[in-house]
Amino acid sequence: MDWSRQFYGRQQQWLQVYGGPITDHHRRLAAQVEAVVGVAQTAVLELGAGGGQFATALAQRGYDVTAVDFTPANAEHIRSLALQAAPGTVTVLAVDFYEVSLPLAHYAAICYWDGFGVGSDGDQVRLLQRMARWLRPDGVILMDVYTPWYWAAQHGREMDLGSVKRRYTFDARQCRMLDTWWLPGDPDSAVTQSLRCYSPADLQLLLDAAGLRIQNVTPGGGFDPVSGQYSDSLPLAAAMTYQVQLVKTDVYSGIAGDG
């Protein structure tokens, strides 16, 4: 996970990808969470909150959201957006979610968008165990998971993002998507995001160790290199990601340790 701070820092420096206002995409996500969680359950946790657009959109629906992101610039942007959070609230924690201390069995929902897979399988299990401890017995975890089949098909694809170059590669042995950004003419500037990809069956093997199970799988979208268009919804076999709803298993009784 040593790459993460450098990658996300450069990404923000070059393109300001986590800034900006709340969009319809964030509002749709917030409405989706409300449909799953209900209006009476108010405490929600977002991990890797980015610029805080989703957290604020959810707070505007009356939820009290804790937004965790280790990037100082992101945390500052979340605080600025949180001024619009009423009738709910947004509490910002600028800390690594592997290190943060949070109340146990407290959150009705835990959301982690577009980032699961950082580190090893063991790192994922450790994070899932932490999430299970923070989750209420009747709570739900909502998160995006990258598929191996989409990224294998995208291997070698390059694109221009303004003044920045980007290349997708796929490590078939480790089943990881590699997303490399660099400035043209400056190979030393290259930074790479590396995320583990999982099929739903592979993911469940991790969940078993955390006392969690998959309640629902919803395929996400993906980019069609032939048409040049992004589709919001594709069959699972073609999707870049899928969203899972996770709940605690009946046998899970907690894991020793702090929050």
Backbone bond lengths (Angstrom), bond angles and torsions (degrees), N, CA, C in turn:
res aa  C-N    CA-C-N  psi(-1)  N-CA   C-N-CA  omega(-1)  CA-C   N-CA-C  phi
1 M - - - 1.462 - - 1.520 112.23 -
2 D 1.328 117.97 7.27 1.453 121.07 -177.81 1.522 112.03 -62.71
3 W 1.340 117.51 -24.57 1.457 121.35 -176.54 1.517 113.30 -73.29
4 S 1.332 118.47 -21.28 1.462 121.47 -163.21 1.527 113.26 -65.32
5 R 1.304 118.12 -45.91 1.464 119.38 -177.87 1.522 110.98 -64.74
6 Q 1.340 116.24 -42.12 1.459 119.12 179.92 1.525 111.18 -66.76
7 F 1.333 117.10 -44.12 1.458 120.16 -178.04 1.520 111.22 -63.01
8 Y 1.328 117.42 -52.98 1.457 119.70 -176.08 1.525 111.21 -67.69
9 G 1.335 116.91 -30.64 1.455 120.10 176.08 1.519 111.97 -66.32
10 R 1.342 117.10 -45.29 1.465 120.86 178.17 1.528 110.93 -66.11
11 Q 1.315 116.12 -40.74 1.461 121.10 179.22 1.532 110.34 -57.16
12 Q 1.320 115.80 -44.88 1.461 120.42 178.91 1.528 111.04 -68.60
13 Q 1.324 116.66 -40.86 1.464 121.44 -179.86 1.519 111.72 -61.45
14 W 1.332 116.89 -42.69 1.459 121.31 -173.68 1.520 113.15 -79.73
15 L 1.333 117.40 -41.56 1.461 119.57 -171.09 1.527 114.48 -126.92
16 Q 1.331 118.52 -1.35 1.458 120.63 -178.99 1.533 110.81 51.77
17 V 1.342 115.77 45.99 1.462 120.38 -171.46 1.525 113.23 -67.90
18 Y 1.346 117.95 -20.50 1.465 119.03 -176.40 1.519 112.86 -103.40
19 G 1.329 117.46 2.33 1.452 120.41 176.28 1.519 110.93 -84.38
20 G 1.300 115.38 -170.90 1.454 120.00 174.79 1.515 113.85 96.69
21 P 1.316 115.75 173.59 1.472 121.83 -175.59 1.526 112.42 -85.00
22 I 1.308 115.31 176.10 1.463 122.46 171.70 1.527 108.36 -71.61
23 T 1.328 116.55 134.32 1.465 121.44 -178.97 1.526 110.19 -115.27
24 D 1.334 114.99 175.39 1.468 119.77 177.33 1.527 111.20 -61.23
25 H 1.337 117.25 -31.87 1.467 120.28 177.74 1.524 110.60 -59.75
26 H 1.330 117.37 -45.45 1.462 121.00 -179.62 1.525 110.85 -66.87
27 R 1.328 116.87 -37.43 1.459 119.96 179.31 1.528 111.27 -67.98
28 R 1.345 116.01 -36.85 1.470 118.84 177.00 1.529 110.98 -64.61
29 L 1.343 116.73 -41.35 1.463 119.97 176.85 1.528 110.87 -61.18
30 A 1.335 116.08 -42.96 1.462 120.25 -179.89 1.526 110.89 -63.18
31 A 1.333 117.07 -41.19 1.461 120.62 177.95 1.524 110.94 -64.54
32 Q 1.319 115.73 -36.23 1.464 120.63 179.12 1.527 110.78 -65.22
33 V 1.337 116.16 -42.46 1.466 119.67 178.18 1.523 110.21 -64.30
34 E 1.332 117.14 -42.65 1.457 120.28 179.35 1.525 110.87 -61.02
35 A 1.332 117.21 -37.43 1.465 120.56 179.69 1.516 111.52 -65.31
36 V 1.331 116.89 -31.21 1.463 121.17 -179.34 1.523 111.65 -84.17
37 V 1.329 115.99 -42.99 1.463 121.45 -171.00 1.519 111.87 -88.36
38 G 1.326 117.67 -36.66 1.455 120.74 -175.47 1.515 111.51 92.55
39 V 1.314 116.78 162.78 1.460 121.01 -173.16 1.524 113.34 -84.28
40 A 1.322 117.86 -16.98 1.458 119.37 -175.25 1.523 112.89 -82.57
41 Q 1.303 118.08 -14.95 1.462 122.47 -176.35 1.525 107.58 -102.50
42 T 1.320 117.80 114.78 1.460 118.88 -162.97 1.523 115.50 -104.63
43 A 1.321 119.97 -22.30 1.460 120.90 -173.81 1.527 111.05 -89.42
44 V 1.338 116.77 119.35 1.456 122.77 -179.30 1.517 108.59 -129.48
45 L 1.333 116.34 141.61 1.463 123.09 177.98 1.514 108.84 -115.12
46 E 1.347 116.68 132.15 1.461 120.70 171.33 1.519 109.54 -116.41
47 L 1.316 116.40 125.60 1.456 123.06 176.63 1.521 109.41 -97.38
48 G 1.340 116.88 141.91 1.458 120.17 -177.18 1.516 110.88 59.38
49 A 1.328 116.92 55.76 1.462 122.04 -167.36 1.523 114.35 -74.70
50 G 1.333 118.85 -5.83 1.462 120.24 177.81 1.513 111.30 59.11
51 G 1.332 116.61 -129.22 1.460 120.71 -178.88 1.510 114.72 -85.72
52 G 1.337 117.93 -0.20 1.462 121.34 174.65 1.513 115.29 84.55
53 Q 1.336 117.63 10.61 1.464 119.39 -177.66 1.526 111.97 -65.39
54 F 1.336 116.70 -44.68 1.464 119.29 178.31 1.522 110.78 -65.78
55 A 1.336 116.71 -45.54 1.473 120.83 -178.98 1.523 110.81 -56.48
56 T 1.322 117.03 -43.00 1.459 120.78 -179.14 1.525 111.07 -70.66
57 A 1.338 117.45 -41.03 1.458 120.42 177.51 1.525 111.09 -60.32
58 L 1.323 116.81 -37.40 1.462 120.61 178.44 1.525 110.49 -70.79
59 A 1.340 116.89 -40.92 1.462 120.08 177.83 1.520 111.29 -61.64
60 Q 1.318 117.45 -34.14 1.458 120.68 178.14 1.520 112.41 -64.43
61 R 1.327 116.59 -16.39 1.464 121.61 175.09 1.530 111.51 -91.81
62 G 1.329 117.13 5.12 1.459 121.04 174.41 1.506 115.64 103.95
63 Y 1.330 118.37 4.54 1.457 121.16 -178.40 1.537 110.99 -88.79
64 D 1.316 115.27 151.49 1.461 121.56 172.47 1.521 107.11 -99.40
65 V 1.307 115.87 108.75 1.455 122.74 -169.34 1.529 110.09 -107.25
66 T 1.314 116.18 132.44 1.463 122.46 169.72 1.516 107.30 -102.08
67 A 1.338 116.99 119.25 1.459 122.86 -175.96 1.525 108.97 -109.52
68 V 1.338 116.68 119.51 1.463 122.14 -177.32 1.526 109.35 -111.09
69 D 1.333 117.14 123.76 1.458 121.93 175.10 1.521 108.51 -154.56
70 F 1.353 116.69 131.71 1.463 119.12 -173.37 1.531 113.95 -82.07
71 T 1.339 118.52 -7.97 1.457 120.95 -176.41 1.526 110.05 -85.80
72 P 1.337 119.01 119.68 1.466 120.75 -177.55 1.528 113.67 -56.42
73 A 1.350 117.74 -40.67 1.468 119.87 -179.87 1.519 110.99 -63.72
74 N 1.340 116.61 -38.87 1.464 119.77 177.54 1.519 111.00 -64.47
75 A 1.333 116.02 -45.06 1.459 120.07 -179.43 1.528 111.10 -59.85
76 E 1.326 116.61 -39.25 1.462 120.24 178.03 1.523 111.23 -63.91
77 H 1.340 116.53 -41.05 1.471 119.85 178.95 1.518 111.19 -67.72
78 I 1.330 117.23 -38.47 1.469 120.13 177.21 1.525 110.08 -59.66
79 R 1.330 116.41 -44.34 1.477 120.11 -179.29 1.522 111.17 -61.89
80 S 1.339 116.99 -36.31 1.470 118.92 179.22 1.521 110.74 -69.28
81 L 1.337 117.48 -40.78 1.466 120.60 178.03 1.526 111.38 -68.53
82 A 1.340 116.50 -32.48 1.465 120.67 -175.60 1.523 112.53 -63.06
83 L 1.327 117.65 -14.48 1.457 120.46 174.60 1.521 111.41 -65.01
84 Q 1.342 116.10 -16.76 1.466 122.02 179.52 1.530 112.00 -101.06
85 A 1.328 118.03 13.81 1.463 121.35 -167.42 1.522 115.11 -79.31
86 A 1.306 119.54 -16.61 1.467 121.38 -175.61 1.542 110.66 -56.76
87 P 1.347 117.14 142.37 1.459 128.62 13.31 1.527 115.20 -85.00
88 G 1.318 119.13 -4.62 1.457 121.67 177.02 1.517 110.69 -91.89
89 T 1.327 115.68 -166.12 1.460 121.20 -179.98 1.527 109.18 -137.05
90 V 1.331 115.87 157.52 1.460 122.66 172.24 1.525 108.00 -126.45
91 T 1.312 116.23 120.18 1.465 122.62 174.10 1.510 108.35 -103.18
92 V 1.333 117.62 124.84 1.460 122.60 -173.58 1.527 109.64 -102.99
93 L 1.332 116.72 128.57 1.457 123.08 175.75 1.522 108.56 -121.15
94 A 1.332 116.86 109.78 1.464 122.19 -178.71 1.519 109.00 -89.01
95 V 1.328 115.82 78.03 1.458 121.27 -174.32 1.530 108.64 -154.37
96 D 1.313 116.71 155.93 1.460 123.20 175.17 1.525 109.18 -66.10
97 F 1.334 117.52 133.60 1.464 118.01 -177.25 1.522 113.08 -73.35
98 Y 1.336 118.23 -8.26 1.458 119.89 170.63 1.523 111.77 -79.98
99 E 1.322 116.74 -13.42 1.458 121.43 -176.67 1.522 113.47 -114.41
100 V 1.326 118.17 -18.45 1.451 121.35 -174.81 1.525 111.04 -65.77
101 S 1.317 116.07 144.75 1.460 122.09 174.90 1.529 108.21 -105.66
102 L 1.339 116.00 123.71 1.461 121.47 -175.78 1.521 109.43 -131.95
103 P 1.333 117.59 157.09 1.469 119.92 -179.86 1.522 112.01 -64.67
104 L 1.326 115.54 142.68 1.452 121.28 -178.44 1.530 111.26 -81.26
105 A 1.341 115.27 146.91 1.473 122.62 175.65 1.528 111.55 49.91
106 H 1.319 116.56 43.72 1.460 121.23 -170.39 1.527 114.01 -112.09
107 Y 1.321 118.39 -32.20 1.464 120.98 -167.73 1.526 112.23 -97.19
108 A 1.330 115.18 132.62 1.463 120.43 175.76 1.516 111.31 -72.26
109 A 1.325 116.34 -28.18 1.465 120.70 177.54 1.519 109.11 -148.15
110 I 1.326 115.92 144.54 1.453 123.25 171.64 1.515 106.97 -123.65
111 C 1.339 116.51 125.85 1.464 122.11 -177.00 1.525 109.71 -115.76
112 Y 1.326 115.53 137.75 1.459 121.69 177.02 1.524 107.22 -142.73
113 W 1.336 115.63 99.45 1.453 120.93 -174.78 1.523 111.30 -98.57
114 D 1.311 116.26 134.86 1.466 122.78 166.43 1.521 113.25 54.35
115 G 1.334 116.93 53.76 1.455 117.69 179.07 1.524 115.14 -168.63
116 F 1.321 117.79 -11.28 1.461 119.29 -178.09 1.531 109.60 -63.76
117 G 1.320 116.03 137.85 1.458 121.21 179.81 1.509 113.64 119.61
118 V 1.337 117.05 -0.35 1.460 120.62 175.91 1.528 108.97 -65.36
119 G 1.320 117.28 130.78 1.454 120.64 177.59 1.524 112.73 85.45
120 S 1.316 115.07 -162.18 1.465 123.25 -174.96 1.527 111.10 -88.08
121 D 1.328 115.99 173.78 1.465 119.54 173.10 1.530 110.27 -57.45
122 G 1.328 116.10 -39.65 1.462 119.59 178.66 1.516 112.40 -62.27
123 D 1.337 117.05 -37.29 1.459 120.88 176.56 1.522 110.59 -64.53
124 Q 1.348 116.02 -41.31 1.464 119.51 178.40 1.533 111.12 -63.07
125 V 1.319 116.91 -41.79 1.469 120.24 179.08 1.522 110.06 -62.58
126 R 1.318 116.16 -43.89 1.471 119.90 179.60 1.519 110.69 -60.40
127 L 1.332 117.76 -43.34 1.457 120.29 179.34 1.524 110.79 -65.77
128 L 1.326 117.63 -43.87 1.456 120.35 179.32 1.522 111.61 -61.94
129 Q 1.313 116.96 -36.94 1.461 120.34 176.16 1.529 111.22 -63.42
130 R 1.323 116.81 -40.85 1.464 120.67 177.44 1.530 109.82 -63.88
131 M 1.323 116.52 -44.46 1.457 120.37 -179.88 1.527 110.70 -61.54
132 A 1.318 116.98 -40.53 1.465 120.50 178.96 1.526 110.86 -62.46
133 R 1.320 117.52 -36.28 1.471 120.44 178.43 1.524 111.60 -69.13
134 W 1.319 117.00 -35.35 1.467 120.44 -178.77 1.524 112.66 -77.39
135 L 1.327 117.07 -20.30 1.464 122.37 -172.50 1.529 111.51 -81.44
136 R 1.326 116.05 140.02 1.451 120.11 172.39 1.523 110.03 -64.22
137 P 1.335 118.18 155.56 1.475 119.70 179.75 1.524 113.44 -55.34
138 D 1.340 116.87 -32.45 1.463 120.95 -179.38 1.533 111.53 -102.07
139 G 1.331 117.39 14.13 1.459 120.93 -175.15 1.520 112.86 -83.30
140 V 1.337 114.95 176.63 1.457 121.46 -178.08 1.524 109.31 -137.78
141 I 1.329 115.87 142.46 1.457 122.94 172.61 1.524 107.90 -103.43
142 L 1.318 116.75 131.52 1.459 122.74 177.73 1.518 108.09 -120.77
143 M 1.324 117.74 121.68 1.461 119.06 -179.11 1.518 111.50 -152.82
144 D 1.333 114.23 156.30 1.458 122.18 175.42 1.524 109.71 -89.75
145 V 1.328 115.96 143.79 1.463 122.41 177.16 1.524 108.06 -131.30
146 Y 1.318 117.47 133.72 1.459 121.84 179.32 1.529 110.71 -80.05
147 T 1.343 115.82 138.49 1.460 120.59 179.49 1.529 110.40 -91.23
148 P 1.330 118.41 146.26 1.467 119.51 177.02 1.521 113.26 -73.37
149 W 1.340 118.07 -32.25 1.462 120.23 -173.44 1.528 112.18 -68.51
150 Y 1.317 117.56 -38.69 1.466 119.31 179.11 1.518 110.60 -64.67
151 W 1.332 116.40 -46.07 1.462 119.36 -174.49 1.513 111.92 -72.31
152 A 1.332 117.80 -30.30 1.460 119.79 173.38 1.530 110.40 -62.44
153 A 1.328 116.58 -38.89 1.463 120.65 179.95 1.525 112.11 -71.66
154 Q 1.345 117.27 -24.32 1.464 121.32 -178.15 1.532 112.77 -90.06
155 H 1.317 117.62 0.12 1.467 121.82 -174.42 1.536 111.22 -52.99
156 G 1.330 116.32 126.07 1.457 122.43 176.45 1.516 114.89 90.23
157 R 1.314 118.46 -3.48 1.460 120.39 -177.60 1.527 110.75 -73.41
158 E 1.343 116.59 133.15 1.461 122.32 178.03 1.523 109.66 -119.61
159 M 1.331 115.47 154.58 1.466 120.74 179.24 1.518 108.97 -152.77
160 D 1.316 115.67 162.77 1.459 122.60 175.82 1.522 108.83 -104.58
161 L 1.339 115.73 132.69 1.461 122.24 175.40 1.528 107.08 -120.45
162 G 1.320 115.82 81.38 1.452 118.93 -174.79 1.511 110.28 64.87
163 S 1.325 116.65 -119.13 1.464 121.45 -179.35 1.523 112.66 -90.08
164 V 1.324 117.38 6.70 1.464 122.48 -174.65 1.528 109.63 -115.87
165 K 1.315 116.47 142.27 1.465 122.62 174.05 1.534 108.73 -98.01
166 R 1.352 114.68 151.93 1.467 120.15 -179.72 1.520 108.97 -141.62
167 R 1.351 115.76 139.89 1.458 120.90 178.18 1.526 109.79 -135.64
168 Y 1.351 116.12 133.85 1.457 122.46 172.74 1.530 109.32 -96.66
169 T 1.312 116.42 132.57 1.457 121.04 168.38 1.523 108.44 -134.61
170 F 1.321 115.65 164.10 1.459 120.35 -178.24 1.516 109.30 -130.88
171 D 1.323 116.84 123.42 1.452 123.57 176.41 1.531 107.48 -88.87
172 A 1.319 116.30 96.36 1.464 120.43 -174.45 1.520 112.22 -66.86
173 R 1.322 117.67 -31.70 1.467 120.14 -178.52 1.531 111.23 -68.22
174 Q 1.341 115.98 -41.75 1.463 120.40 -178.77 1.527 112.43 -96.72
175 C 1.323 116.67 -4.56 1.466 122.90 -179.12 1.537 110.93 56.22
176 R 1.337 114.32 56.11 1.462 120.18 -177.91 1.528 110.41 -129.50
177 M 1.329 115.79 139.56 1.458 120.22 170.25 1.527 107.68 -86.61
178 L 1.335 115.44 137.01 1.456 122.11 179.57 1.523 107.78 -119.34
179 D 1.303 116.05 122.66 1.464 123.23 -174.44 1.525 106.87 -120.44
180 T 1.346 117.32 103.39 1.462 122.62 -173.77 1.523 110.98 -105.00
181 W 1.339 115.54 130.62 1.463 123.13 177.31 1.524 108.06 -117.26
182 W 1.352 116.55 143.31 1.462 119.48 175.43 1.525 110.26 -159.39
183 L 1.320 115.20 162.04 1.452 121.50 175.40 1.519 108.70 -89.95
184 P 1.326 119.03 129.06 1.469 121.34 179.82 1.527 110.86 -54.55
185 G 1.340 115.07 135.21 1.457 120.23 -179.85 1.513 114.32 81.35
186 D 1.336 117.48 0.61 1.468 120.59 -179.25 1.528 108.66 -134.63
187 P 1.331 118.40 77.51 1.475 120.64 -177.35 1.523 113.14 -61.35
188 D 1.323 117.80 -25.15 1.469 120.38 179.48 1.526 112.24 -70.19
189 S 1.321 117.14 -13.02 1.466 119.78 -179.68 1.521 112.30 -83.14
190 A 1.330 118.43 -6.70 1.467 122.02 -172.39 1.525 112.22 -63.55
191 V 1.324 115.02 134.77 1.469 122.54 174.10 1.526 107.62 -131.69
192 T 1.329 116.43 146.60 1.465 120.43 -174.54 1.517 111.09 -130.03
193 Q 1.322 114.70 130.06 1.458 122.38 170.11 1.521 108.46 -89.23
194 S 1.323 117.53 135.80 1.457 122.38 -178.71 1.529 109.04 -130.50
195 L 1.337 115.75 112.91 1.460 120.44 -177.75 1.529 110.14 -124.36
196 R 1.311 115.46 133.80 1.457 122.24 177.24 1.525 109.25 -71.33
197 C 1.325 116.30 134.82 1.463 122.90 179.05 1.535 109.45 -103.75
198 Y 1.336 115.70 142.03 1.463 120.38 -176.64 1.522 111.04 -136.43
199 S 1.315 116.68 136.67 1.457 119.82 163.02 1.527 107.53 -75.14
200 P 1.342 118.99 161.43 1.466 119.14 176.74 1.529 113.09 -55.47
201 A 1.329 117.76 -37.09 1.471 120.37 179.97 1.527 110.92 -67.03
202 D 1.335 117.26 -41.19 1.457 120.47 177.46 1.523 110.99 -65.45
203 L 1.327 116.06 -39.77 1.460 119.96 178.95 1.523 111.12 -60.76
204 Q 1.337 117.45 -40.72 1.456 119.63 -177.92 1.522 111.92 -61.29
205 L 1.338 117.63 -30.17 1.467 120.08 176.91 1.520 110.95 -61.50
206 L 1.334 117.55 -36.21 1.461 120.72 175.35 1.523 110.92 -71.40
207 L 1.308 115.83 -40.57 1.463 120.48 -176.00 1.521 111.87 -64.07
208 D 1.334 116.69 -32.05 1.465 120.01 179.60 1.522 111.46 -56.76
209 A 1.337 116.16 -36.02 1.468 120.58 -178.52 1.520 112.47 -77.08
210 A 1.336 116.93 -11.50 1.462 120.68 -179.30 1.525 112.47 -110.51
211 G 1.311 117.23 2.01 1.454 119.28 -178.77 1.513 113.33 70.60
212 L 1.330 116.19 33.76 1.455 121.40 -179.85 1.527 109.36 -123.46
213 R 1.326 116.05 158.89 1.461 120.55 175.13 1.518 109.72 -142.29
214 I 1.319 115.62 157.27 1.458 121.51 178.62 1.522 109.51 -80.21
215 Q 1.313 115.72 123.78 1.464 121.01 176.58 1.522 111.52 -95.33
216 N 1.345 116.06 -32.40 1.461 119.35 -177.79 1.524 109.10 -157.40
217 V 1.328 116.38 147.32 1.468 123.33 175.55 1.526 108.09 -126.27
218 T 1.329 116.25 126.69 1.457 121.87 177.67 1.525 109.05 -122.28
219 P 1.339 119.03 116.90 1.466 120.13 178.84 1.520 111.60 -62.44
220 G 1.336 115.23 145.35 1.454 121.08 176.49 1.518 111.00 -96.20
221 G 1.330 115.36 -153.38 1.452 120.44 -177.42 1.513 112.08 -106.59
222 G 1.330 115.05 -159.62 1.449 120.11 179.72 1.509 110.89 177.50
223 F 1.324 115.77 162.48 1.455 122.89 -179.71 1.522 109.66 -93.89
224 D 1.334 116.24 131.85 1.462 121.88 177.68 1.529 107.93 -97.91
225 P 1.346 117.98 107.55 1.460 119.42 -176.76 1.528 113.81 -66.47
226 V 1.330 117.84 -18.61 1.468 120.88 179.01 1.527 110.46 -76.41
227 S 1.324 116.29 -50.52 1.468 120.53 -178.55 1.526 112.16 -84.05
228 G 1.342 116.11 -20.61 1.454 119.84 -176.17 1.517 113.16 75.71
229 Q 1.333 117.54 15.65 1.458 122.30 -176.59 1.528 111.12 -112.08
230 Y 1.334 115.32 151.00 1.460 121.35 173.73 1.518 109.04 -100.21
231 S 1.317 117.28 129.55 1.460 122.83 176.70 1.521 109.09 -104.87
232 D 1.330 117.04 133.18 1.462 121.02 -178.46 1.518 113.09 -72.46
233 S 1.316 117.14 -25.81 1.463 120.57 -175.50 1.518 110.13 -140.31
234 L 1.324 116.00 124.00 1.460 122.74 179.51 1.523 109.14 -132.47
235 P 1.330 118.14 162.02 1.471 119.37 170.93 1.534 109.48 -59.23
236 L 1.313 116.39 151.47 1.462 120.62 -176.95 1.522 112.06 -54.72
237 A 1.321 117.88 -36.92 1.459 121.46 -177.46 1.525 113.25 -67.62
238 A 1.337 117.22 -13.81 1.461 121.06 -179.68 1.521 113.16 -116.07
239 A 1.325 117.92 -6.14 1.461 121.85 -170.95 1.527 112.47 -78.78
240 M 1.333 114.86 147.48 1.459 122.18 175.35 1.527 111.08 -71.26
241 T 1.328 115.85 -38.41 1.458 122.53 -179.81 1.523 108.82 -139.35
242 Y 1.310 114.47 167.96 1.458 120.18 165.37 1.519 107.23 -136.84
243 Q 1.313 115.43 153.57 1.454 120.52 177.74 1.522 108.96 -101.83
244 V 1.313 116.30 134.09 1.456 120.74 177.25 1.523 110.77 -114.05
245 Q 1.319 114.67 145.39 1.453 122.39 166.19 1.518 106.98 -105.11
246 L 1.320 115.48 123.52 1.459 121.32 -178.41 1.522 109.59 -115.19
247 V 1.314 115.71 141.48 1.464 121.44 174.71 1.520 108.47 -131.72
248 K 1.318 115.37 162.76 1.459 120.08 178.12 1.523 110.57 -71.61
249 T 1.320 115.56 144.97 1.465 119.80 173.45 1.518 109.30 -78.55
250 D 1.319 115.86 158.43 1.468 120.26 -178.10 1.518 111.97 -63.99
251 V 1.351 116.63 -28.36 1.460 119.12 -174.07 1.519 112.54 -86.23
252 Y 1.353 117.29 -7.95 1.456 118.90 -175.29 1.523 109.95 -73.64
253 S 1.313 116.48 125.20 1.459 121.62 -178.43 1.507 112.62 -119.06
254 G 1.331 117.67 8.33 1.462 119.98 178.14 1.498 111.57 104.14
255 I 1.327 114.91 158.16 1.456 122.64 179.46 1.521 108.10 -123.10
256 A 1.291 117.30 134.56 1.458 120.39 -176.10 1.515 111.03 -60.32
257 G 1.311 116.05 146.30 1.458 120.60 176.73 1.510 109.99 130.83
258 D 1.358 115.53 171.21 1.462 119.71 -179.35 1.511 109.47 -82.29
259 G 1.349 115.17 179.68 1.442 121.23 -177.21 1.497 112.20 -74.17
